[in-house]
């Protein structure tokens, strides 16, 4: 533990923060009873108040034999509505536009948490006094097929969501300036049954720049063959709270605050994948990505899977880059990793001991 603390302090953390964020072992009991009640204010307006209390107990083996606890009071509510309008397209069918506005409010009082260890996002819950403003537009296309010759039954009706446009704005009352923190947007398009596109982004109003932007385009070449391409852009790398760093002893499990103490330049790359499923049992996929920042693209992943009702087998071959903390220089560096894994699964075992005669 002393060695791990030294690594973090050398990377720029103060001693107290380094102690909380370095590979702690202990026990935690997390209880979160809460209640909510949807209330129909009008035919198109629903209000749902929420109330809860979260009690978390810790056995701080890394600090002392005493227990620590944290209690947080939760309150808030949701106000949502749903209205729609239908438009006739003649013989082509009809179009329904659905509008879903909503407001969500969350409140958590400020609570001292310096005495508790940090394992994951449960331990980093902080003060909150904020509104989420949501607006969703959905467009549904309804088509009526032509009945076959000689058949009396009605023609089949097909309904598909051809487009969805979603906005989510965060208003934080705790901020002294620029209380609107960010605006998130998502645009989904179903051009045809075989072509689908999704775009989502997050714009940081405080930094006046896009914090995240993703694009996915999926095309079904045949019924069993699918091609997908995507674009990923993030200003800062999101932290995986459960992934070890370096030798496996040092873990950056404190969220963005921890990783920001190290070098975090974000990511920008293209992804692509090809999936083949000739039947329900057999599937094969090949995927990779091209790093737009460093103009490299040698990260590949291959997966072969065979599944039946009783058993299954899967082979994966991966080649990728991993960020690790050098034990000698205490600097992040990129290592190449080659992994071959094989999985065998038994889903059920059946024994017949007796037979009726």
N, C-alpha and C positions, 0 to 999 in steps of 0.2 A: 504493500500500500504506500509506503514511503517513496518508493521508486516511481510509482504512478503519479503521486502528487507532485513530485519534482518535474516530471514531464509536462504536466499542465502548467505549473508555475513558470517554467522556462518558455512555454508557448504564449505567456501573457496573462494568465489568470492570477487573481489574488489567492492567497493561501486558503481562505475560507471556502471560496467557490471551488477551488481545486479539490478540496477534501470531499465536498458534497457530490462531485461529478466523477469520481474515480471508483470503478468497480466495487460497489458496496454490496455486502451480503446481509440479508435480514429477512424478517417476516412482516407481512402487511395484511391487515383486515380492513376491507373497504365496504362500508354499508351506506346505501343511498336510497332510503324510502322517499317516494314522491307521489303526489296526486295531481290529477288534472281533470277538468270537467268541461266538455264541449257544450256551449250554450248557443242555441239558434236565436239570434237577435231578430233577424228578418228571414225571408225565404232564401236570400242570397248572401247572408252575412252571418258568420260563425265566430264567436269569441271563446277562446279556450284559456282560462287562467291556469297557472302551474305554481306549485309550491312544494318545496322539498328541503331535506337536511342531509348533508353528507358527513359522515363520521369515519375518519381513517385512523387506524391504530398501527403503530410501528414498534417492532422490536429492533432497536438500533444496535445490532451486533458490532458494527464498525465503530460506534461511538462509545456506548456504554451498555450495561445490562438493563438499564431502565427503559420503560416504554415511553414513547412520545405519541401525541395524538393531535389531530387537526379536525376542527368542526367548521363546516361552511354552510351557511343558509342560502338557499336558492329561491328565487321568485321570478315571475315573468308571465308572459301571456302571448297568445297568437290571435291575430285578427285577420280573417281570410274571407274571400268572396269568390264567386264563380258565376260568370254570365256568358252567354253565347248567342250567336245569331247565325241562321242558315241562309245560304245563297243558292239559288237554283242554277244549274248549268245545262238545263235542257236535257237532251237525250244522253249527255255525258255523265249525268248524275247530279250530285249536290256537294257544296262545300260548307263546312261548319267552322266558324271562327270562335274559339273559346278564349276568354280573357280571365286570368286568375291573379288579381292583385292581393298582396298580403303584407302585414307588418308583424314582426316578432320582436319582443322586448326581453332582455335578459339582465338580471341583477344579481350580483354576488358581492357582499361586503368585503372590505380589505381585511386580510387575515395574515398574521405573522407566520411564516413557514421556514424560518432559518434553522430550526432545530430538527427538521425532518430530512431524511435522505431522498434522493431523486432516482427513481428507477425508470419511469416512463411518463406519459402525459398526465396520468392521474395525479402525480406529485407536483405538477407545475401549474395547477389550477389557480388563477389569480383573481384579482378584483375586476368586476365587470359592471358596466352601466351603459348599455349600448342597444341600438335599434338595428334590425335588418329590414330593409325595404325590398320587397320582392315583386316582380311583375313577369308573368309568363303568358305568352301568346302561343296558342296551338291551332293548327289548321288540319282538319280531317277531311279527306276526300272519300265520298261514298259513290260507288259505281254499281249499277245493276246489270248483271249479265243477261245475255239473250237466251231464252229457253230453247232447248233442243226440239227439233221437229218431231211431232207426235207426242210430246210430253205435255201434261196438263198442269203440273206443279209450277209455282212461281219461279221466276229467274232468281239465281243466287245473288245476294247482296254482299259486296266486299267494301270494308271500311279500313282505311289506312291513314296514319298520321304522316302527312307529306312534309310538314315543316313545324319546328318549334323554336321560339325565340325567347330566351330567358335573361332577365337582368336581376342582379342582387347587389344592393348598395349597403355599406356598413357605416353607420353613424355612431361615433364613440363619444359619449359625454365626458369621459375622463380626460380627453385631450384639451389642452388650453387653446390651441390653434388648429385650424383645418380639421374640424370634427368629423367631416366625411373622409374616412380613411381610404376606401377603395371601392371600385365598381367591378363586379364580375359579370361576364356575359357568355352566353352559350347559344350556338346556332346549329340546329340539326336539320338535315335535308335528306329525305328519302326520294331520290329522283325516280327510281323504278324499283321493282322487287329485287334487282340484283346490284343496284348502285346506291351507296349510302355515304354521307359526309357529315362530319361533326367538327365544329370549331368552338373552342372555349378560351377565354382570356381573363386576366386579372389586371386591372389598371390601378396603380398606386397613386392616389391623388396627392399624398404628402410628398412623394418623390417625383411626381409628374412624369412617370414612365411606366411602360408595361412591365409588370413583375413576372407574368407568366403568359404564354400563348402556345396553344397546342392545336394541331390539325390532324384529322384522321380521315382517310378516304378508303372505303372498302368496296371491292368489286368482285362479284361472284361470276367467274368466267364460265364455269359449268356448275351443275348441281353439286358436284363433289370437289370442286377446285375453287379456292378463294384467294385473291391477292389483296394485300392491304399495304398502304404507305402512310407514313405519319411524319409530322414535324413537331419537335419539342424545343421550347425555349423557356428558360428560367433564369432570372437574375441571380438567385442564390440557390444552392443545392438544398433540397429539403432533407432534413435529418431523419434517418431511420432509427427510432428509439431503441430498437432491439438488436442492432447490428454491432458487433465488436469492431474496434479499430486497432490497427497495429498488430501486436502479438496476441490479441485476444483478451489481454488483461485490462487494457485501457479501453473504456467505452465512452463515446460521446453521446450521452443519453439525456442531456438537458435541453434539447430543442435548439432553436436558432441561436440562442445566447451563447451556447457552448461552441458551436461550429464557427460562429463569427469571430471567436478569439483566434482561430486558425485562418488559413487562407481559403476563401470561398469565392470562386470566380463565376459560379453558375454553370449552366450547361446549355448547349445549342447543337442539336443534331437531327438527322433524318433517320427514320426507321422504315423497314420494309419486312414483309413476311409473306410466305406462300404456304397455304394449308391444303392438304389433300386428305379427304375422308371417303374412300371408295365404298365403305359400308359402316354399320354402326359399331363394329368391333375394332377396325383398323383405322389409324390416323397417323399422319406424318406432317411435320412442319419444319420449315427452315426460315430463320429470321436473322437480321443483322442491323447494324446502324453505322451511319457515317457522321463523324464528329465534325461539325461545321466550324468550330473554333480552331481546331488543330489540323484540319484537313486530313484526318485519318479515318479508316473504316474497316478495321480488321477484327471487330467484335462480332462473333457469329454464335448462333445457337441452333442445334438440331435436336428434334424430339421424335421418337418413334414409339407408338403406344398400341397395345393390343389388349382389349378388355372383353371379358365374357361375363355372364351372370354370376359365376362362381369364383373366378380368378382373373388376374390381370398382370401384365408386365409392361414396363416402360424403360426406354433407354434415352438418356439425355447426354449430349456432348456440348460443352460451352467453352468459349474462349472470350475473355473479357479483361478489362483493366480495372484494378482496384486501388483505391486511395488508402495508403497505410502511413502510420507515423513511424519514422525511422528512430530506432532506439538510441542511436549514437548522436545524430544531428538534431533530433527532436523536430524535424521538418516533415511535412507531408510529401510523399513521393508516389509515383504510379508504378505498380507492379503488374506484370502480365500473368494471368491465371488460366490454366487449362484444366478443365474438370470433365470426367467421365463418370456418370452415375447410372446405376441399374436398380430398378425397383420391382419387387414382386409382391403382389397383394393377393391374399385369400379373403374373399368376401363372405363366404358361407361354407359351413361343413354340415352335411346331413348324414345321419346314421339310421339304418333301419334294423332294429333289434328283433322285432317279431313280425310275423306275417299272418294275416287271416287265412285260415284253411277252409 
